[in-house]
Amino acid sequence: MRSRFSAFCTANIRYLIKTHHRSKRQHNDEITLAETLGHTPQTGEKIPSSV
């Protein structure tokens, strides 16, 4: 889950789609994610290291 959160924070749409279960994917996922990320405020929060 942490990797998907990081991908969302860095707008890594391809990773988000790749790691979403195939049965749940939609043909317009890339467009929907791009729109969502475009409307999500970036707060500048840092992701702490787990090491």
Buried (B, 14 or more C-beta within 10 A) or exposed (E): EEEEEEBBBEBBBEBBBEEBEEEEEEEEBEEEBEEEBEEEEEEEEEEEEEE
